[in-house]
Amino acid sequence: MAEMENSRDLNSVLWSGADVLRSKMDANEYKNYLLGIVFYKYLSDSFLIKVYDMICDGKPESLKEALDAYVEVLNGEDGEALKTEMKRVCHYVIEPELTYTYFADAARNNSFSREQLQKAFNNIEQSDELFVDLFTDIDLYSNRLGVGDQKQSDTIASLIKVIDNADLLNSDVEILGNAYETLIGWFASETGKKAGEFYTPQAVSKILTRIAIKGQEEKQGLSVYDPCMGSGSLLLNAKKYAKHSEYIKYYGQELNTSTYNLARMNMFLHGIVAENQKLHNGDTLDGDWPTGEETDFNMVLMNPPYSAKWSAAAGFLQDERFSDYGVLAPKSKADYAFLLHGLYHLKSNGTMAIVLPHGVLFRGAAEGKIREKLLRSGNIYAVIGLPANLFYNTSIPTCIIVLKKHRDGRDVLFIDASKKFNKGKKQNEMTDEHIEEIINLYSKRDTVEKEAFLASFEDIEKNDFNLNIPRYVDNFEKEEEVDLPALLGEMKKTDEEIEKVQGEFLSMLKELTSDDASIMVSLNDLIGKMEG
């Protein structure tokens, strides 16, 4: 119960932080300030809690108590040794006057200066390659914050005071991670079209993750890879369903630098230790990554940008990711390039789940050739049609394609989940009940009328390797047959009732009278029309 309270309190503090900036800029801009400053508080608070534990072997009553103990040791002969040890444990060191606790006090005393916060950001970024350029999207000198040094410092000070109400000392890391996740989701909803690049709705994330982890839940040292990771939410879902979640290794790549920074913060806020996260800022298609020791993974999860453009340069035909297929995904639609990239990085006994637009199921030319090769190799394991309007940046219906690297069969399970949703204000929403129904159909791997069809390779070959779901799952609902005699009987009854009411109305009209001659003319005219 206390956990729920903490979670609610944390969420309301974060919303209040948004209120400080909402009147000054749009959500797509102020998310960087809010998420960045929350993250700095997390780094500072967790640093002070660890420092106190190292000095006093326990948990402080307050962050102020931890800061005082820290200052005392720094002023003594063990100061340097403490900093060296903290750098080893945390990968960074924060000087007392750059801690969030110090800034919050300064903000309350009207002595806060944004230069100090900028210095704090710079120190973190320079302390370890894990944090390089992490705060570059936070412009503490922007005119959006106000005009002039004082106004800008005051705006940041207001935000610092509000966020200081978040009690991270007594909050489980999971609660903070989830609150951050809620905030990212809220920004995705607010920013609409711009959000597609950093957020996959939680319902879709859950389906992808549960499918990809199926049969691997007990594996120790599970590796999960998302080459288009956005804010990292999809990767982090693996934690919820793995038995040994502390050993999961996360690999992710993201093209957009701001979104990549968001993912790095998100990882730490969910308590993922530095050694278990390998994140990379780069173009997934142009330059293959990872290419070092770890190149294939137990789970590959992907929600790439739909029908994006890419170079499709002839040189890619020699690229190991694409060379087996003889053709490249078309320049105007990189969907299959993303799919093949993910499949290339899948372990031979792993599972990949990717969300794509329906066009990949039936378009011809190069895409048709790639699809046929995948089907002949038995790589396509299942196709799941999702409802339309689930995503923040597109209303088109999408599908999940599940892939395996090596298996005996070549059958494909088709699931039509297009009607499994509740209508929402902006987006359609899938509930946990809808998700369970899909997972059950996937696990059952059998034909279920109007919902699923297990197609043999021969079925697919007969359809010229077209995977359009309605070819396999007939979800047509037949109209109920009309009982004509009953309908005619009802119509006759209705006519009789209308006639009776009209008769009563007419006799009431005939009883009406008026001294005004023109009214009587109109009334008699109406009676005449009704009788005629």
Rosetta blueprint (number, residue, H / E / L):
1 M L
2 A H
3 E H
4 M H
5 E H
6 N H
7 S H
8 R H
9 D H
10 L H
11 N H
12 S H
13 V H
14 L H
15 W H
16 S H
17 G H
18 A H
19 D H
20 V H
21 L H
22 R H
23 S L
24 K L
25 M L
26 D L
27 A H
28 N H
29 E H
30 Y H
31 K H
32 N H
33 Y H
34 L H
35 L H
36 G H
37 I H
38 V H
39 F H
40 Y H
41 K H
42 Y H
43 L H
44 S H
45 D H
46 S H
47 F H
48 L H
49 I H
50 K H
51 V H
52 Y H
53 D H
54 M H
55 I H
56 C H
57 D L
58 G L
59 K L
60 P L
61 E L
62 S L
63 L H
64 K H
65 E H
66 A H
67 L H
68 D H
69 A H
70 Y H
71 V H
72 E H
73 V H
74 L H
75 N L
76 G L
77 E L
78 D L
79 G H
80 E H
81 A H
82 L H
83 K H
84 T H
85 E H
86 M H
87 K H
88 R H
89 V H
90 C H
91 H L
92 Y L
93 V L
94 I L
95 E L
96 P H
97 E H
98 L H
99 T L
100 Y H
101 T H
102 Y H
103 F H
104 A H
105 D H
106 A H
107 A H
108 R H
109 N L
110 N L
111 S L
112 F L
113 S L
114 R H
115 E H
116 Q H
117 L H
118 Q H
119 K H
120 A H
121 F H
122 N H
123 N H
124 I H
125 E H
126 Q H
127 S H
128 D L
129 E H
130 L H
131 F H
132 V L
133 D L
134 L L
135 F L
136 T L
137 D L
138 I L
139 D L
140 L L
141 Y L
142 S L
143 N H
144 R H
145 L H
146 G L
147 V L
148 G L
149 D H
150 Q H
151 K H
152 Q H
153 S H
154 D H
155 T H
156 I H
157 A H
158 S H
159 L H
160 I H
161 K H
162 V H
163 I H
164 D L
165 N L
166 A L
167 D L
168 L L
169 L L
170 N L
171 S L
172 D L
173 V H
174 E H
175 I H
176 L H
177 G H
178 N H
179 A H
180 Y H
181 E H
182 T H
183 L H
184 I H
185 G H
186 W H
187 F H
188 A H
189 S H
190 E H
191 T H
192 G H
193 K H
194 K H
195 A H
196 G H
197 E H
198 F L
199 Y L
200 T L
201 P L
202 Q H
203 A H
204 V H
205 S H
206 K H
207 I H
208 L H
209 T H
210 R H
211 I H
212 A H
213 I H
214 K L
215 G L
216 Q L
217 E L
218 E L
219 K L
220 Q L
221 G L
222 L L
223 S E
224 V E
225 Y E
226 D E
227 P L
228 C L
229 M L
230 G L
231 S L
232 G L
233 S H
234 L H
235 L H
236 L H
237 N L
238 A H
239 K H
240 K H
241 Y H
242 A L
243 K L
244 H L
245 S H
246 E H
247 Y H
248 I L
249 K E
250 Y E
251 Y E
252 G E
253 Q E
254 E E
255 L L
256 N L
257 T H
258 S H
259 T H
260 Y H
261 N H
262 L H
263 A H
264 R H
265 M H
266 N H
267 M H
268 F H
269 L H
270 H L
271 G L
272 I L
273 V L
274 A H
275 E H
276 N H
277 Q E
278 K E
279 L E
280 H E
281 N E
282 G L
283 D L
284 T L
285 L L
286 D L
287 G L
288 D L
289 W L
290 P L
291 T L
292 G L
293 E L
294 E L
295 T L
296 D L
297 F E
298 N E
299 M E
300 V E
301 L E
302 M E
303 N L
304 P L
305 P L
306 Y L
307 S L
308 A L
309 K L
310 W L
311 S L
312 A L
313 A L
314 A H
315 G H
316 F H
317 L H
318 Q H
319 D L
320 E L
321 R L
322 F L
323 S H
324 D H
325 Y H
326 G L
327 V L
328 L L
329 A L
330 P L
331 K L
332 S L
333 K L
334 A L
335 D H
336 Y H
337 A H
338 F H
339 L H
340 L H
341 H H
342 G H
343 L H
344 Y H
345 H L
346 L E
347 K E
348 S E
349 N E
350 G E
351 T E
352 M E
353 A E
354 I E
355 V E
356 L E
357 P E
358 H L
359 G H
360 V H
361 L H
362 F H
363 R L
364 G L
365 A H
366 A H
367 E H
368 G H
369 K H
370 I H
371 R H
372 E H
373 K H
374 L H
375 L H
376 R H
377 S L
378 G L
379 N L
380 I E
381 Y E
382 A E
383 V E
384 I E
385 G E
386 L L
387 P L
388 A L
389 N L
390 L L
391 F L
392 Y L
393 N L
394 T L
395 S L
396 I L
397 P L
398 T E
399 C E
400 I E
401 I E
402 V E
403 L E
404 K L
405 K L
406 H L
407 R L
408 D L
409 G L
410 R L
411 D L
412 V E
413 L E
414 F E
415 I E
416 D E
417 A L
418 S L
419 K L
420 K L
421 F L
422 N E
423 K L
424 G L
425 K L
426 K L
427 Q L
428 N L
429 E E
430 M L
431 T L
432 D H
433 E H
434 H H
435 I H
436 E H
437 E H
438 I H
439 I H
440 N H
441 L H
442 Y H
443 S H
444 K H
445 R L
446 D L
447 T L
448 V E
449 E L
450 K L
451 E L
452 A E
453 F E
454 L E
455 A E
456 S L
457 F H
458 E H
459 D H
460 I H
461 E H
462 K H
463 N L
464 D L
465 F L
466 N L
467 L L
468 N L
469 I H
470 P H
471 R H
472 Y L
473 V L
474 D L
475 N L
476 F L
477 E L
478 K L
479 E L
480 E L
481 E L
482 V L
483 D L
484 L H
485 P H
486 A H
487 L H
488 L H
489 G H
490 E H
491 M H
492 K H
493 K H
494 T H
495 D H
496 E H
497 E H
498 I H
499 E H
500 K H
501 V H
502 Q H
503 G H
504 E H
505 F H
506 L H
507 S H
508 M H
509 L H
510 K H
511 E H
512 L L
513 T L
514 S L
515 D L
516 D L
517 A H
518 S H
519 I H
520 M H
521 V H
522 S H
523 L H
524 N H
525 D H
526 L H
527 I H
528 G H
529 K H
530 M H
531 E H
532 G L
